[in-house]
Amino acid sequence: MLRILLFAILIFGALAPRAAAQVQNFKPVTREMLLNPPPGDWLMFSRTYDNRRFSPLDQINRQNVANLKTVWVRGLGPGVHENIPLVHDGVLYLVNPGVAPDTTGIQALDATNGNLIWEYQRKFPSDLRNYVGNVARARTLAIFEGLVFYATPDGFMVGLDARTGQVRWETKLHDYKTTTQQTPGPMVIEGKVLSGRGCSGGGRVNCNIIALDARTGKLTYTVYTTAAPGEPGGDTWGGLPEDLRTASAWGLPGAYDPVRRLIYWGIGNSSPHTRMKRHNGNPDAIPRSAPSELYSNSTVAFDPDTGKLAWYYQYLPGDDWDADHVQERVLLRTVVDPDPGAVKWINPSIPRAQERDIVVTVGEPGGIWALDRQNGQFLWAMPFPYDVPEFHLSRIDVETGKTYINWDSVLKHDGDRHLMCFQDTKSYWPMAYHPGQNSIYVPYHDQCSDITAVQSSANGDRRVAVRRPGSDPNKYAGIAKVNVATGRLERFYESPHPGNGAVLATAGDLIFWGDMNRRLRAFDVESGKILWETILGGIIQMSTITYSVNGKQYLAVMTGDGGPGGVQPLTLATNLKPVRGHNSVYVFALP
């Protein structure tokens, strides 16, 4: 009996909150700290509201990065992992997938050695996996004042005490049985916790971005990602019933401009995937040019206090290929002087060589876009990573910015088969911007979609990722360095091995990036020369951050298996035998 009792304590005690342990001398995270983070902290998924993923730390630099050594490693539970951790005042907060069966944990660790301070474990309903397959796809956490925020797979937002891990409030947002998921995770803006979601199940009502009061969890407003009949943009859906108008904000969270008081958020493709499936076999039920099925594949800019829409821009009208434009928006101030020799589409009416505040994004099906941050005016765009006839757009009206779908690649009859470029060329793994180079560093895969119309299938298609015909398999993946003033592109790094790692830029003039072949590398920010490389135990997934504690700079990265789009490139990589199921966090520093 004693043995049984001890066994029960070990098993069930592991699921209990650790009330005794707590973060010592915790300093609340203020609004001002989120607007201008302490150099040593990493307080949101891309560190700052402008999503640049640039750290001002320079203790690790081009001269000494070759001396980096492993400081600590900590194993994580099994399961899908796509998380970017936070660091505040020497404490690292992360999502730990699969702590126990039907459980995911949030951990607070000593950022200098990986020691556990506290752990929150959420027990899920026993049938959750029947509706939500990848229960640990939380890409971000958020922190504000004394709370850490977690968007749970079973449809809640939870506010945890950052000192102890105890639940301070939780708010139910949706029914998990609709298959809706809060995959982006939360972001705190002006005292509100915002979160988007995937909404293939449950209809339009589940397709939204919600804002909760960060202190209480009370709902303050909802931004719907599709236009209803009778609303502005409601007539762009070809008469489709309101409950069938779906477009997900499933990707990365938005960006925030505190001067203009505008939030910029990416919306994904309408579903099901093909125009025929959505419109009873008629691909021409909706326009071939923007606006079409608003606000799918758009940036929406809205007020942080009310959620009121200020402007939108649609990158791909009436998508036919599940070609999301749903990832991070990067905010910059730069001279805008696009080079006609490098940039395909340039607005001729913009003054040349004039400084502007812009928003830059890269679509999952490729393409780089620069818009005016104030009003969404089209400035310039170009196909990416290559300009090919199968690109998903046929043209852009450069004076208005109106986009036109590549009608030659649209599936028009059951059994049609087309090649469309590109597929998941850059997905939920974020890019970075280095101000000294005035350049973004964009990881990419050179792959396209071989698509066949199958009207009887759930999404109306059968898709296979393929390497772009004629491409070099030894250059299947890489990082592009793109000057945001001119649009000039350099192949900064090329490799046969794909990568889902987040890009990190630092004031030490370094770019850090990891791939699915377990290699974590540091590059010279200017030349792309590899200055340091190490081999980890598994696939490098998202995560890459840097922080400092007591004057010492650290580099942290996590390994693990990504969701469906995150593992697909493995099938196309050359001679790659990936190590699956190895979930850990690795931390490095100088001796």
N, C-alpha and C positions, 0 to 999 in steps of 0.2 A: 504493500500500500504506500509506504514511504517513497519507493522508487517511482510509482505512478504519480504521486503528488509532485515530486521534484521534476519529473518529465513535463507535467502540465504547467508548472511554473516557468520552465524554460521555453515552452512553445508559446503559451498565451501571454507570458510576460513580455515576449519580444514584440507583441502587437500593442502593448500599452504605451501611452505617452511617457516620455522621460521628463517628469515634472521637476526632478531635483536639479538637473543640470541646466545652466543658463549662460548666456553671453554676459561677460562681466564688463562693467563700465560702458554699456551700450549708449551710443549717441544717436538720437533720432535723425532720420533723413528728412531734411526740410525741402520745401519747394525750391529754395535758392540752390541747394546742393544738387537737385536734379537738373536745374538749368545750367549750372556750372560745377560739375562734379570735382571733388578733390582729385588731384592727379593720381593718387594711389588706389582709388576706388574704381569699381566697374559696376555701375548702378542700374544699367538697363542693357538690353541685348546687344546693342551696338555702341554702348558706353554713353552716348550723348543723343539728344533729341534729333539731331541732324543725320544720324545713322552713318557717320563717317567711319566708325571703327578705327579711329586714330587715337593713340595714347601719347601723351606728352612725356612719358617716362623715357629716359635715354641712358640709364645706367648700363643696360645691355645695348651695345651698339655694333657698328660694322667692325670696329677694331678688336672687340673682345668676344663676340658672339660664339666664336669657335670653342670657347672655354666652357660653354653651358654644360651643366651636369644635372642629373636627376636628383631632386631633393626628397620627394616622397611620391608614393604610388598608393592608391586606395582602390580596391575592387568594388564594383557596383553589381546590383542584381541583374539577372538575365532579362531579356526583352528588348523591344524597340527603344532606341535612345536618340533623341534629336535636340537635346537641351543645351542652352548656353547659360553657364552659371553666373551668379552675381557675387561681388565682393564688396563688403563695407567694413572699414575699420578693422581689418585683419580677420574677418570671418567670411568664409566662402559658403554660399547657399546654392544647392543644386537639387535637381530631381533625380531620384534613385529608382530606376524601374525595377519591378519584380522583386521587391524586398521579401515578400512572402506570397503564397498563392493568392491571386485576386487582390493584390495590394500594391500600391506605389507609395514611396516615401519621399519626404522633403528632408534634407539633412543640412545642418549647420556644422561646418568643420572649421577647425583652426587652420587658417590659410598658410601657416608656416610649416605645419607638419602633418596635416590630414587627420588629426585626432577629432573624434566625434564629440560635439558639444551637446546637440540635441537632435532628435529625429521625430518627425511626425509621420505616422503611417495611416493611410486611408484605406479602409476595408471596403471593397466594392461589392455591389450585388452579385450573387452567384451566377446570374445569367448575363452579366454585362458583355462578356466576350461573344455572345450570340449576336450582338448588335454593333459593338465597337471592337474591332479586331485588334488594333494596335493601341493598347490602353495607356501607353507611356509617351505618346507623341506630343508632349508639352514642350514647346521650343523655348519658352521663356518663363521666368518668374519676374515679379516686380516688387519693389520695396518703397515704402513711404512712411515717414514718422516712425512708429514702432511696429509696423506690420509688414509681413511678407505675404504676397498674394499668389495664389495657385489656382489655375483653372482646371478643374478635375474632369476626368473622362466620363464620370457619371452625371455630368450636367450641372455642377455647382461652381461658384466662385467662393474661395475660402480665404479669409484673412487670418493669418497666424501671427501670434506674438513673436517678434523677431528675436526676443531674448530667450524664450523658453520653448517655442513651437506649439504652444497651446492655442486652440481655436478661439478666436475672439468674435468672429461672426462667419456665417456662411449663408449664401443666397442661391436658391435654385433658379437656374436660367432656362433649362429646357429638359425634355424627357429623353433620356439616352436611347430609348427604344425607337426613336425616329432615326437613329444612326448619326445624328448630329454630333460633331466633335469640335471642341475649342482648341484646335491644334496650334494656333498662333501663340497662345498664352496671353497674359495680361500686360498692360502698360499703364503707368500712372501719369496723367496729364491734368494739371490744375485741380488737384485734389480728387480726381475721379479715376476709377479703374476701368480701362477700356479693354474689350476683347472682341475679336472677330471669331468666325466659326465656319466649318464646312457644313453645308446644308443640303446635301443631296436627298435627305429624307425629311419629311415633315412639311414640304412646301415653302412658299414665300415667307410665311410667318417666322420660320427659323433662319431665314437668310438676312442676317443683320450684324451690326456692330453695337454692342451694348455699353453703356456708361453707368457705373455704380458709384455712389458716394464712398470714398475710400475709408472713411471712419466708421460707417455704419453698415455698408453693403446695400443700402437702399437704391433701387433703380432710379436714375435721374432722366435718362432719355435713351431712345433707340433709333439708330440710323439703319433703315432698310436698304439693302443692296440692289434691289430691283424696283422699278417704277410700277405702280399700280395703275389700273385704268382710271382716267380722269386726272391723274397727276402729271406734272411736266415729265415728258419722256414716256408716259404710259402708252402712247400710241405707236411705240417702236417695236412692239412685241407681236405684231401681226394678228391681233385679236386673241392671243393666247389667254386662257382663263388665269385670273390672278394667282390661284393656288399652285399653278404650274410654272410660274416665273421664278426660276432659281438661278442664283449666281453667288458663289461662295467667297467669303473673305477668309479663306483657310490658310493663307500663307504666313508671312511675317507681319508683325504689327506695323503701325504707321510711323510717320515722322511728325514733328511739331515745330512750328515757327512761332515763338512767343511774342515777337514784335507785331506780326500780322494777326496773331491769335487765330491761326489756321492749323488744323490737323490734316495731313495728307495720307490717305489710306488706299491700298490696292485691292481691287475687286477682281475675282477670277472669272472663268468661263461660265456661260450658261450651260445647263444640263437638261436632258441627256446630251451626249457629246455632239451628235450630228444635227444639222438643220432639218433633215428629213425626219428624224426620230421625234424632234420637238414639235414639228408642224405637219403631222399626218402625211408624210411622204412628199411634202412640197418644200424644196430647198429655197424657193423664191417667195415664200410667204413673208419674208422680212427683207429689208434692204441689203444690198451688197456693199453699201458704204455707210460710214457713220453718219448719224446715230442709228444703231440697230441693237435691239434688246438691251436697253440701258438698265443698270450701269455695269453690265458685264464688261470684263477686260478694260477697266477704266481706272484712272486715279480720280477719287472724289476728295474734294477739299471742303471741310466743314468746321463750324464754330465749336470750340471745346466746351462752351457753357450750355449750348442748346442743341447741338447736332445739326443745325440748319446748314443746308448745302450752299456753299459759296460758288463753286464751279466744278466742272468735271472735264476730263478729256478721255476719249475712247481710242485705244490703240488698235483693237481688232474688232470690227463690226460683225455680229452674227457668226461667231466662231463655229467651225465644223470639225475641230480636231482635239478638243480638250487642251487648248493652247493658252494656258493661264498667263495673265500679266498681274500677278498677285503678290509679288515679293516686295522687298524694302524699297522705299523712296529715299534718295540721298539729297540733302539740301546743301547748296553751295552758293558762294558769291564769287563770280569770276568774270573776266572779260569774255564776251561772247563774240568769237571771230572764226566761225567754222571754215575750214579749208575745203574748197570745192573739189580738190583732188582727193580728199579723204572722206568727205561726207556726201552722201547721195542726195538727201533731201534737206534744203536750206530755205528758210523763209526769206524771200528777197526784200521784205519791207522792214526788217529789223536793222537799226543802225549798227554798222560794223565797229568792232573794237570798243564796244561800250560795256561797262561793268553792269551786271545784273544779278539779282538773286534768282536762282534757278532750282528746279527739282529734276533729278536725273533718275531714270530707272532702266532696268534691263528685263525683257520679257522671257518667260520660260521657253517660248518658241524662237527666241533670239530678238535682236533689235535693241539699239540704244537710243534713248529719247531724252531730249532736253526741252523743258517747258518753263515759261515764266512763272515764278512762284506766286505772284500776286493774282493773276487772272487765268492761268492755264494756257496762255498764248503759246502756240507751237513755235519753237525756235529752230531746232534741227533734229534730224534722226538719220540713222543708217542701219542697214542690215548687219546682223552680228550672229555668229562670229565670222561668217563669210557672206558675200553677195552671190546668190545662186537663183536660177529661174524658179526653183520650187519654194522660194521664200513665201511666207504665209500672206504677205501683202503684195499686191500688184503695183500699187503706187500710192503716193500721198499728194494731195493738192497742197502745195507748199505755202500758198498764200493764206489758206484757211486752216490748214492742218488736218483736213478731212481725210480719213484713211479708207482704202478700198481693199476688200478681201481678194485674195488670189482665186478667182473663179475657176481657173483651170484645174485647181486641186480640190475643189469642193465635190463631195460625193452627191451625185444627182439621181442615180438609179441604184436599186438594190444590186449588189454584186460589183459595182464600180470599185476600181482600185487605183489609188494615187500615192505618190510620194510627196510628203510635206516636210519642209524644213523650217525650224528645227524642233527637236523634242527634248524637253528637260535640259536644254543646253546650259541653263543656269537656273536652279530651283531655289529651295529654301536655305541654301548655304550662302550667307551674305558676302558681298564684296566690301572693299575698303577704299578710302580716299586718303591720299597723302598731300597735305597742303604745300609742302616744299616742292613737290613735283607737279602740283595742280593736276593730278591724274587719279582716275579710279583704276583699281586693280580687280579685274573681273574673272573669276574662274569659269571655265566653260567645258562642255563636251561637244564634239563635232559629230552629232548624231541627228538623224531625221526619223520620221514616222512613215512606215509602210502600212497604209490604211485601206481596209476593204469595208464597203458598206454591207452591213448585216442587219437589216431592218428588224428582224425577229429578236435580236439580242437586246439586253437591257439598255445599252447606250447607243445602239444603232451602228456599231462598228466593231471591227477586229483590228487591233493595232499591234505592230511589232516595231521595236526600236532597231534601227539599222545604222551602220556607219554611212556617212554621206558618200554616195557613189563617186569614185575617183579620189577619195581622200587618202591620206597617208596614215596607216594604222599606228605608226610610231609617233604620230602627232595628233592622236585622237583626243587628248585632253590638254589643258594648259591654263595659263593666266594671260589675259590681255591687259596691257597698260594703255589707257586711253586718256589723252590730254583733253580736259573738259572745256578748254577755251577753243581749241582748233578741231577737235574730233580725231586727230591723228592717232592711229592705232599701231602699237608695237606688239609682236608676239614675245612677251616677256619671258615665258617659260612654256615648253612643249614636252609632252610625255605620252607614252602609250597607256598610262595608268590614270583612271579617272579619280576625281576627288569630291567629297562632300564636306570638306572642312571649310569653316569660315576663314576669310582672309583678315589678317591683322596688320595694320601699319603703325609704326612707332616713330617717335622723334629721334630714336637711335638710327634712323635711316635704314630700317629693316622692314621687310615684308615676311610674315610667317604664314605658312599654309601646309596642311597635311592632306595625304591622299588615301585611297582605298587599298593601297599596297603597303600601308603601315609606316610610310615615311613622313616624318615631320621635318620641314626644312625652313631655313632662314635665308632670304635672298637680299642682295644689295638692291636698295630701292630704285637705283638709277639704272644699273646695268643688267640686273636679273641674275648676276652670278650667285651660285649657291655658296654660302659662307659657313653653313653648319647643317648637318643632317643627322638624324637619329632614327632608329627602327623601334617601333612600339609593338605591343602585343596583339593589336587588332586594328580594325578599320577606323581611321580618324574621322570623326563625325561632328560637324558643326563646331561649336564650343570655344575655339581658340581665343583666349583673353590674356591680358597682362595686368599686373597690379603690384603694389608695394606695401610692405609692412616694416615699420621701424627702419626705414631708409633702405631696405633691400628689395630689389625688383624681382618678380617671379613671372614665369610663363606657364600657363595652365592649358591643357587640352584633354579632351575625353575621347575614348574609343567606344565603339558599339555598332549595332546594326540599325540602319535607318528604316523608314517606312517604305512603301512600295516604290515610289519614284526614286528614293535614295539608294536602292540596291540594284535597280535595273541596269545601270551602266556596267556592272560587273560582267554581264554576259557579253559585252562588246570589247572588253579590254584584252590586250594582247598578252598571252602567257601569264595571266594573273590567277593565282590560286589563293583566294581571300581567306583570311582567318575569321570565321564567324563566331558570334556568341561571346566575344571577349569584351566585356564592359568594365572600364576602369577610368580613373582620372589620374593623369600624370602631371607633375609639377617640376619645373626646372628653374635653376638660378645659377649665377656665377659662383665659383668656389669662394 
